[in-house]
Amino acid sequence: MFLETGSSPSAPYFLRKDKFFFSHENPVYIEQKAFLEEHISNLFFKKRRLLSLTSISKQIATTKLANEFKESYNLGMVSKINQNKLINTYRGTKAGNVQRLKSMLFTKGLYRKSVHLNSDKTIPFDTGFFSCVLALPLLPVEDKEFFFTEVLRVLGADGLFAFASFGPGTLQNFYEKLLNQGKSSNCEVLLDKHDLGDILINLGFDSPILASSDIVLKYSDPGRAYEEMRRFLYLSPAFKKNCATQGRSLKNKILRSFEQCKDESGSIALNIELIAGHAWKGNKRSRETVSPDETPIFFRKEKK
């Protein structure tokens, strides 16, 4: 399996299989990691506290980026209560299988401090505690408006929020093939970059900059495609919950739809739209614009 980029020569972050995405085999990761490290080091934050959001086992801030902050926290996007439920559910299975399931859903202790969402999905920190919140390579939440409100709350004045999110073009060809089988689902409605920008502004963020890129994921095996789609939340909880077919029957229909997504080379080609951007809290500069040919995430440099 491999990656192709579409509308942007420098595609933004997106979530992939750990061993591929977070390695020197992926030039997109190397390019964007260097970009973040360079620009974060030129920023001035009073509190020097970083919050990184992820649901996977590796994260961009394991690099020297974390060293730019006096305090770094890694926020697991699944509450501690739900982690315990998972452990109890699989208590009769082999320890190795439980650990594998946990690693698929929860973060590892890569930071000096790791925390989890509260049971009510709020972030367990005081108002204005952080100077920077990063949700890269992907913000793994469905209720973005509620979570953006929480991010705004925990950010201090002039705080930075950078994130990436799926756009409405994600898995479009797959859903078309599923409909051809006469099966439908009330799927999560993904927001485009304009709607995301409107939400950010209405909530009180300032100077949001967002841009989207089209990415094609290719697989030789439908089973592997299914496992990655399930693991990395491409098949959202809303899709699985609302689909009329459940269990093994649903999986079989998905696998058949994948087979119909093959390109001329025989590879299963699944399209992903990724929106990446950033916004500020309380920074009343005139709003910036971005051309489609520019790297989508831009950072303010320290004023001399």
C-alpha positions in Angstrom: 0.0 0.0 0.0 1.2 3.5 -0.7 0.2 7.1 -0.8 -0.6 9.6 -3.5 -1.2 13.3 -3.0 -3.7 15.3 -4.9 -4.4 19.1 -4.9 -1.3 20.2 -2.9 2.3 19.5 -3.6 2.9 19.5 0.1 0.0 17.5 1.5 -0.9 18.1 5.2 -0.8 15.5 7.9 -3.1 12.6 7.8 -3.4 9.4 9.8 -1.9 6.3 8.5 -0.6 3.0 9.7 2.0 3.9 12.3 5.0 1.9 10.9 4.6 3.7 7.6 3.4 7.2 8.4 5.8 7.9 11.3 8.9 6.8 9.5 11.5 8.1 7.0 9.7 6.1 4.3 7.0 8.9 4.3 8.4 12.1 2.8 5.2 14.0 3.8 5.8 13.3 7.4 9.5 14.4 7.2 8.6 17.6 5.4 5.8 18.6 7.8 7.7 17.7 10.9 10.6 19.9 9.9 8.1 22.7 9.0 6.4 22.6 12.4 9.7 22.4 14.3 11.1 25.5 12.4 8.0 27.7 13.0 7.1 26.7 16.5 10.7 27.6 17.6 10.1 31.2 16.2 6.9 31.7 18.3 6.7 33.5 21.6 4.4 32.0 24.2 4.1 33.4 27.8 3.1 30.1 29.4 5.1 27.6 27.3 2.6 24.8 27.8 1.6 22.4 25.1 -1.4 20.1 24.8 -1.3 17.5 22.1 -4.5 15.6 21.2 -4.3 12.1 19.6 -6.0 8.7 19.6 -3.0 6.8 18.3 0.3 5.6 19.7 2.7 8.0 18.1 2.6 11.8 17.7 4.5 14.6 16.0 5.5 16.2 19.3 7.8 13.2 20.2 10.3 15.2 18.2 12.3 18.3 19.4 9.0 20.2 19.1 8.1 19.2 22.7 11.4 20.7 23.9 10.1 24.2 23.0 7.7 24.0 25.9 8.3 23.9 29.6 5.3 21.6 30.1 3.9 19.1 27.7 0.7 17.0 28.0 -0.7 14.3 25.9 -4.5 14.0 25.9 -6.0 10.7 25.1 -9.3 11.2 23.3 -11.0 8.3 25.0 -11.9 8.7 28.7 -10.2 6.6 31.4 -13.5 5.1 32.2 -13.9 3.7 28.7 -10.3 2.3 28.8 -11.3 0.4 31.9 -14.4 -0.9 30.2 -12.3 -2.2 27.3 -10.0 -4.0 29.7 -12.9 -5.6 31.6 -14.6 -6.6 28.3 -11.5 -8.5 27.1 -10.4 -9.8 30.5 -10.7 -13.4 29.4 -8.4 -12.9 26.4 -4.6 -13.1 26.1 -2.8 -10.1 27.6 -1.1 -9.4 24.3 -4.4 -9.0 22.5 -5.7 -6.6 25.1 -2.5 -4.5 24.8 -2.9 -4.5 21.0 -6.5 -3.2 21.3 -5.4 -0.6 23.8 -2.6 0.6 21.6 -5.1 1.0 18.7 -7.4 3.3 20.7 -5.4 5.0 23.4 -2.2 7.0 23.6 1.0 5.8 25.1 2.9 7.8 27.7 5.2 9.7 25.3 5.0 12.9 27.2 6.1 13.8 30.6 2.4 13.8 31.5 -0.5 11.9 30.0 -4.1 12.6 30.7 -7.6 11.6 29.5 -10.9 13.3 28.7 -13.3 13.6 31.5 -16.4 11.4 31.4 -18.4 14.4 30.1 -15.9 14.8 27.2 -14.4 18.0 28.7 -10.7 18.7 28.8 -9.4 18.2 32.4 -7.5 21.6 32.7 -8.3 25.0 34.0 -9.3 27.9 31.7 -6.4 29.6 30.0 -3.9 26.9 31.0 -2.2 26.2 27.6 -0.4 28.4 25.1 -0.6 25.8 22.2 -3.0 23.0 21.4 -2.1 20.6 18.5 -4.4 18.0 17.0 -2.1 16.6 14.4 -2.1 14.4 12.3 -5.8 14.2 12.9 -8.4 15.5 15.4 -10.3 12.3 16.2 -13.6 13.7 17.4 -17.0 13.9 15.8 -18.6 16.7 17.8 -16.1 19.3 16.7 -18.1 22.4 17.8 -18.2 21.2 21.4 -14.6 20.2 21.4 -13.5 23.5 19.7 -15.3 25.3 22.6 -13.2 23.3 25.1 -10.0 24.1 23.2 -10.8 27.8 23.3 -11.5 27.5 27.0 -8.1 26.0 27.9 -6.1 28.3 25.6 -4.6 31.4 27.1 -4.6 34.8 25.4 -2.9 34.7 22.0 -3.0 30.8 22.2 -2.6 28.8 19.0 -4.8 25.8 17.9 -3.6 23.8 15.0 -5.5 20.7 13.7 -6.4 18.5 10.8 -9.9 17.0 10.1 -11.6 14.9 7.4 -13.5 16.8 4.7 -16.7 15.8 2.9 -14.8 14.2 0.1 -13.5 11.4 2.3 -14.4 7.9 1.1 -16.8 9.3 -1.5 -16.1 6.6 -4.0 -16.5 3.9 -1.3 -20.0 5.2 -0.3 -21.0 5.3 -4.0 -20.1 1.7 -4.4 -22.0 0.8 -1.2 -25.1 2.5 -2.5 -24.8 0.5 -5.7 -25.4 -2.6 -3.6 -28.7 -1.1 -2.4 -27.3 -0.4 1.0 -27.4 3.0 2.7 -26.3 4.5 6.0 -27.0 7.8 7.8 -23.3 8.6 7.9 -21.6 11.4 9.8 -21.8 14.6 7.8 -18.3 15.8 7.5 -17.8 19.6 7.5 -15.9 21.4 4.7 -13.2 24.0 5.4 -15.7 26.9 5.1 -18.0 25.5 7.7 -15.1 24.7 10.0 -13.9 28.3 9.6 -17.4 29.7 10.4 -17.6 27.6 13.5 -14.2 28.8 14.7 -15.1 32.4 14.2 -18.5 32.1 15.8 -17.0 30.5 18.9 -14.5 33.3 19.3 -11.3 32.1 17.5 -9.5 34.7 15.4 -7.7 34.6 12.0 -8.5 31.0 11.1 -6.6 29.7 8.0 -7.7 26.4 6.5 -7.0 24.5 3.3 -7.8 21.0 2.0 -5.9 18.4 0.1 -7.0 15.2 -1.7 -5.2 12.0 -0.8 -5.6 8.6 -2.4 -4.8 5.5 -0.2 -4.1 2.3 -2.2 -4.3 -1.3 -0.9 -3.7 -4.7 -2.5 -5.8 -6.5 0.0 -9.4 -5.7 1.0 -9.0 -7.1 4.4 -6.1 -4.8 5.2 -8.1 -1.9 3.8 -11.0 -2.7 6.1 -8.7 -3.0 9.2 -7.1 0.4 8.5 -10.4 2.1 7.8 -11.8 0.7 11.1 -8.7 1.4 13.2 -8.1 5.0 11.9 -11.8 6.1 12.2 -12.3 6.5 8.4 -15.4 4.3 9.0 -16.8 6.6 11.7 -18.8 5.4 14.7 -21.8 7.2 13.2 -21.5 5.1 10.1 -21.4 1.8 12.0 -24.2 2.8 14.4 -26.7 4.0 11.8 -26.1 1.3 9.1 -29.0 -1.1 8.7 -26.7 -4.0 8.5 -24.4 -4.9 11.4 -21.7 -7.3 12.4 -20.2 -9.7 9.9 -22.8 -8.9 7.3 -21.7 -5.2 7.4 -18.1 -6.2 7.1 -18.8 -8.4 4.1 -20.7 -5.6 2.3 -17.8 -3.2 3.0 -15.3 -5.7 1.6 -17.4 -6.1 -1.6 -17.6 -2.3 -1.9 -13.8 -2.1 -1.6 -13.4 -4.6 -4.4 -15.4 -2.3 -6.6 -13.1 0.6 -5.8 -10.1 -1.0 -7.7 -8.2 1.2 -10.1 -6.7 0.1 -13.4 -3.7 -1.4 -11.7 -5.9 -3.6 -9.6 -5.3 -1.7 -6.3 -8.1 -0.7 -4.0 -8.1 3.1 -4.2 -9.8 5.1 -1.4 -10.0 8.8 -1.5 -9.5 11.0 1.6 -10.0 14.7 1.8 -8.0 16.2 4.7 -8.5 19.8 5.9 -5.7 21.3 7.9 -5.4 24.7 9.5 -4.9 26.9 12.6 -6.6 29.7 14.5 -5.7 32.0 17.4 -7.4 33.0 20.6 -7.7 36.7 21.2 -5.3 37.7 18.4 -7.1 40.6 16.6 -4.9 40.9 13.6 -6.5 41.3 10.2 -7.5 38.0 8.8 -5.1 36.3 6.4 -6.0 34.3 3.2 -4.2 31.3 1.7 -3.8 30.3 -1.9 -4.4 26.6 -2.9 -0.7 26.3 -3.8 0.7 27.3 -0.4 1.3 25.0 2.6 -2.0 25.1 4.5 -0.7 25.7 8.0 1.0 29.1 8.7 2.4 30.4 12.0 2.9 33.9 13.3 6.5 34.7 14.0 7.6 36.5 17.1 7.5 40.3 16.8 10.9 42.0 17.1 
